[in-house]
Amino acid sequence: MINQKIRIGTRGSKMALIQAKLVRDTLKLAHPDLESEIIVIETSGDWKPEHGEKPLSETDGGKGLFAKEIELAILDEQVDIGVHSVKDMPSFLPEGLTMMHYLKRDGAEDALVSEKYSSFDDLPQGATIGSTSVRRKSFLLHIRPDLNVINIRGNVTTRIDKMQNGRVDALILSASGLERIQQKDSITQIFSVEEMLPACGQGTIGIEYREMETEMRELLSSIHDVDTGLVTSAERGALRALNGSCRTPIGACATLDGSDLSLTVSVLRHDGTKIWTERETQSIHNDQAADKLGFEIGLKLKDMIDPDILI
């Protein structure tokens, strides 16, 4: 495999292409003789003006629509790997595919973007915030029940354009995503993870491939960040236990201190009126143990929360 061309499947957005190029360039550094080709694949989740502002949470397939066509291309051997934002990936992958290799994680935090107001506290009573994430909406309403949170879709630059045209007073977006597309200057305020727990895998770039291809596994192991793998395995373990989808307000964030992995997971009511949180720290040495910790925390939460939340 190392002496062949590797075909990289990705969405065509600016963010997705930057992430695919990061994977390509990282592979090139590790294997200078390796050729690569980036293949753009339009997915069902890609926003178009005619789609309006209908969120993925109201669409059959949910956030998995960002990956569906790429995954089919991998299974059909049209591409060798797919590059994804891990936060956009569902709890379970299609049979025959795996995602266990990650580039080093960037910041997981959410960011406020606003031209009108200099901080979250400056937002006036009833301010309109744009976000299609049910997690962000629930956290916002938990902190500030007075806010008017509306759906606003499109890539980052499209959303910022909508804000500048007066559609909303502010946006909530991924801080690391803004930095990747050179929009760091747009950030008004970064929320701490204590203020707004990020999405599972936020800030992480994952690589999906055919599970049985051992040569591909060895190739990708050369660029895999071990610490990112541990925290991502823990977060996705919790998501799997909760069978989390884009319809469920779930936040998860794991951190490492030496071998000690700390994981915090929260589930909220959609209106933000109640939040359930579990935290635990264990000494973790491999992805399987991290996944097990996350899964156990997810099961604890599953027994605590309102049953109608997990839809």
C-alpha positions in Angstrom: 0.0 0.0 0.0 2.8 2.4 0.9 4.2 2.3 -2.7 0.8 2.9 -4.3 -1.5 6.0 -4.6 -3.9 6.4 -1.8 -7.3 7.9 -2.7 -8.8 10.2 0.0 -12.5 10.7 0.0 -13.9 13.9 1.4 -16.8 16.4 1.3 -16.2 19.5 -0.8 -16.6 22.2 1.8 -13.6 24.5 2.6 -13.3 22.9 6.0 -13.5 19.3 4.7 -10.9 20.0 2.0 -8.5 21.5 4.6 -8.9 18.5 6.8 -8.3 16.1 3.8 -5.2 18.0 2.9 -3.9 17.8 6.5 -4.2 14.0 6.3 -2.6 14.0 2.9 0.3 16.1 4.0 0.8 14.2 7.3 1.0 11.0 5.3 3.5 12.5 2.9 5.7 13.5 5.8 5.7 10.0 7.2 6.0 8.3 3.8 7.6 10.6 1.2 7.2 8.2 -1.7 3.5 7.8 -1.1 1.3 9.4 -3.8 -2.2 10.6 -2.9 -5.3 11.9 -4.6 -8.1 13.8 -3.0 -11.6 12.9 -4.3 -14.5 15.2 -3.5 -17.8 13.4 -2.8 -21.1 15.2 -2.4 -23.0 13.9 0.6 -26.6 14.0 1.5 -25.9 16.3 4.5 -24.3 19.0 2.3 -26.4 22.2 2.6 -27.8 23.9 -0.4 -29.9 27.1 -0.5 -33.0 25.1 -1.5 -32.7 23.0 1.7 -33.6 26.0 3.8 -32.8 25.8 7.5 -34.2 22.4 8.3 -31.7 20.9 10.8 -30.2 17.4 10.5 -32.0 16.4 13.7 -35.3 16.5 11.6 -33.8 14.6 8.7 -33.8 10.8 8.3 -30.2 9.7 8.7 -29.2 12.7 10.9 -25.5 13.6 11.1 -24.6 10.3 9.4 -25.7 12.0 6.2 -22.3 13.8 6.2 -20.6 10.5 5.8 -23.0 8.2 3.9 -21.8 8.6 0.4 -18.1 8.7 1.4 -18.6 5.4 3.3 -20.3 3.8 0.2 -17.3 4.9 -1.9 -14.9 3.3 0.6 -17.0 0.0 0.6 -17.1 0.1 -3.2 -13.3 0.6 -3.3 -13.7 3.9 -5.2 -11.6 5.6 -2.4 -9.3 4.0 0.1 -10.0 6.2 3.1 -12.6 8.8 4.2 -11.6 11.9 6.2 -14.2 13.2 8.7 -14.9 15.6 11.5 -15.4 13.1 14.3 -18.2 15.2 15.8 -20.2 14.6 12.7 -20.0 10.8 12.9 -22.8 8.6 14.3 -22.3 6.2 17.2 -22.1 3.2 14.9 -20.3 2.8 11.6 -21.5 0.6 8.7 -20.4 -3.1 8.8 -17.0 -3.5 7.3 -15.7 0.0 8.1 -13.7 1.2 11.0 -12.4 4.6 12.3 -9.6 4.1 14.8 -6.9 6.6 13.6 -6.9 10.3 14.3 -4.7 13.3 13.8 -3.7 15.2 16.9 -6.8 16.9 18.4 -7.2 20.6 18.2 -9.2 22.5 20.8 -12.6 21.0 21.5 -14.3 24.2 22.7 -17.3 26.1 21.2 -17.0 29.7 20.3 -19.3 32.7 20.2 -19.2 34.7 16.9 -20.9 38.1 16.9 -20.3 41.5 15.3 -22.8 43.3 17.6 -21.7 42.1 21.0 -18.3 41.7 22.7 -19.2 38.7 24.9 -21.9 36.2 25.8 -22.9 38.2 28.8 -23.4 41.3 26.6 -26.2 39.6 24.6 -29.4 41.4 25.4 -32.6 39.7 26.7 -34.1 37.6 23.9 -31.1 37.8 21.6 -31.3 35.6 18.6 -28.6 32.9 18.3 -28.0 30.7 15.2 -27.2 27.0 15.6 -28.7 23.8 14.3 -27.0 21.7 17.0 -29.5 20.4 19.6 -26.6 20.1 22.1 -25.6 23.8 21.7 -29.3 24.9 21.8 -29.9 23.0 25.0 -26.8 24.3 26.7 -27.6 27.9 25.6 -31.1 27.6 27.0 -29.7 25.9 30.2 -27.5 29.0 30.7 -29.8 31.6 29.4 -33.5 30.6 29.0 -34.3 34.0 27.6 -32.4 33.4 24.4 -34.1 32.8 21.0 -32.1 30.0 19.4 -32.9 29.4 15.7 -31.8 26.9 13.1 -29.1 28.3 10.7 -27.4 26.0 8.2 -24.6 26.1 5.7 -20.8 26.1 5.8 -19.1 28.4 8.3 -18.7 31.3 5.8 -22.3 31.0 4.8 -23.5 31.2 8.4 -21.3 34.2 9.1 -22.7 35.9 6.0 -26.2 35.2 7.3 -25.3 36.7 10.6 -23.8 39.8 8.9 -27.0 40.2 7.0 -28.9 40.5 10.2 -30.5 37.0 10.4 -29.1 36.4 13.9 -27.2 38.4 16.6 -24.6 35.7 17.1 -23.5 32.2 16.1 -22.1 29.3 18.1 -19.4 27.4 16.2 -16.4 25.1 16.8 -13.4 27.2 17.8 -10.9 24.8 16.1 -13.0 24.8 12.9 -12.9 28.5 12.7 -9.1 28.4 13.2 -8.7 25.8 10.5 -10.4 28.0 7.9 -8.4 31.0 9.0 -11.4 32.6 10.7 -9.9 32.9 14.1 -10.4 36.6 14.1 -14.2 36.1 13.9 -14.2 34.5 17.4 -15.7 36.8 20.0 -15.5 34.5 23.0 -14.4 30.9 23.6 -16.6 28.9 26.0 -14.7 26.8 28.5 -15.7 23.1 28.5 -17.2 23.7 32.0 -19.6 26.3 30.5 -20.5 24.4 27.4 -19.5 20.7 27.1 -18.3 20.0 23.5 -19.7 17.4 21.2 -18.1 14.0 21.2 -15.0 14.2 19.1 -15.2 17.9 18.5 -11.9 19.2 17.2 -10.7 15.8 16.0 -10.1 14.6 12.4 -10.8 10.9 12.0 -9.9 8.5 9.2 -12.3 5.7 8.1 -11.3 2.7 6.1 -12.1 -0.9 5.3 -11.8 -2.9 8.5 -10.0 -5.9 7.0 -7.2 -4.0 5.3 -4.3 -4.6 7.6 -1.8 -2.8 5.4 -4.0 0.4 5.6 -4.1 0.0 9.4 -0.3 -0.1 9.5 0.0 2.8 7.2 -2.4 5.0 9.2 -0.8 4.0 12.5 2.3 6.0 11.5 0.3 9.2 11.7 -2.1 8.3 14.5 -2.0 10.4 17.7 -2.2 8.0 20.6 -3.5 10.5 23.1 -6.2 11.7 20.8 -7.2 8.0 20.2 -7.6 7.5 23.9 -9.8 10.5 24.6 -11.8 9.9 21.4 -12.4 6.3 22.2 -13.7 7.3 25.7 -16.1 9.9 24.3 -17.4 7.7 21.5 -17.8 4.8 24.0 -20.3 7.0 25.9 -22.0 8.1 22.7 -22.4 4.4 21.7 -23.9 3.5 25.1 -26.4 6.3 24.8 -27.0 5.5 21.1 -26.4 9.2 20.6 -27.6 10.9 17.5 -27.9 14.5 16.4 -31.4 14.4 17.9 -30.0 14.0 21.4 -28.4 16.8 23.4 -25.1 15.1 24.5 -21.8 16.7 25.5 -18.7 14.7 26.2 -15.1 15.7 26.8 -12.1 13.5 27.9 -8.7 14.8 29.0 -5.4 13.1 29.9 -3.0 13.7 32.7 -0.3 11.2 32.3 -2.2 7.9 32.2 -5.1 9.3 34.1 -8.1 9.8 31.7 -10.9 12.0 33.0 -14.2 11.9 31.2 -17.2 14.1 31.6 -20.5 13.4 29.9 -23.8 15.3 30.0 -27.2 14.8 28.6 -29.8 17.6 28.6 -33.4 18.1 28.1 -34.1 19.7 24.8 -35.4 22.9 26.5 -32.3 23.1 28.7 -34.4 22.8 31.9 -32.5 19.8 33.3 -29.0 18.4 32.9 -27.6 15.0 33.9 -23.8 14.8 34.3 -21.4 11.9 35.1 -17.6 12.3 35.7 -15.0 9.7 36.3 -11.2 9.4 36.2 -9.3 6.1 35.6 -5.8 5.1 34.7 -6.1 4.1 31.1 -3.5 2.5 28.8 -5.3 1.5 25.6 -8.2 2.4 23.4 -10.3 -0.6 24.6 -10.1 0.5 28.2 -11.0 4.0 27.3 -14.0 2.9 25.3 -15.1 0.7 28.2 -14.9 3.6 30.6 -17.0 5.8 28.2 -19.5 3.0 27.7 -19.9 2.5 31.4 -20.5 6.2 32.1 -23.0 6.3 29.2 -24.9 3.4 30.7 -25.1 5.1 34.1 -26.5 8.2 32.4 -29.0 6.1 30.4 -30.5 4.8 33.7 -30.8 8.4 35.1 -32.3 10.5 32.3 -35.8 10.9 31.0 -36.5 8.0 28.6 -38.0 10.2 25.9 -34.7 12.2 25.5 -32.9 9.3 23.7 -34.8 9.4 20.4 
